[in-house]
Amino acid sequence: MKKRLFVILLAAFLIWGLWPVEKSQAVTPYQPEQIIRLHIRAEDDSQEAQNKKLLVRDSVNEFLSGRMLECNNIDEARKIISEALEEIEILAEQSSGQDADVRLGKEYFPDRVYAGVVYPAGEYEALIIELRPKLVVRGLSASLLYER
């Protein structure tokens, strides 16, 4: 039961549910220190950049959802994500057509309510994906100029 709750909560964050619910109707059934949130930063607030961000979100969710079923606690989730950072970066770049930096870190998040669950404002561990335009040097992608 504990494993199932952990997987459901992690998936809820990764899926980034968008169902609006009044905060007064929502619940907080978890400990924030037991959650790894997903934070994707687009290059700007344009509709195109936001659409790319959503493509990355969906790709990362699909990639991680099966792997998270193996998790029993946050340490296992952190290990799975850490070992997949390079794959997640490639996936983000392919999904967005942009360069991406991917890392685990701490981020401040404002209050959010997803699917009736309150995620209070505060600092959370997060999978952070920063998207930026591909650098082009004489017609070559800058990513071709160095090995990762």
Sequence and secondary structure as in RCSB ss.txt:
>XXXX:A:sequence
MKKRLFVILLAAFLIWGLWPVEKSQAVTPYQPEQIIRLHIRAEDDSQEAQNKKLLVRDSVNEFLSGRMLECNNID
EARKIISEALEEIEILAEQSSGQDADVRLGKEYFPDRVYAGVVYPAGEYEALIIELRPKLVVRGLSASLLYER
>XXXX:A:secstr
 HHHHHHHHHHHHHHT      GGG B  S GGG EEEEEE SSSSHHHHHHHHHHHHHHHHHHHHHHTT SSHH
HHHHHHHHTHHHHHHHHHHHHSSEEEEEEEEEEE  EEETTEEE SEEEEEEEEEEE   EETTEEGGGGS  
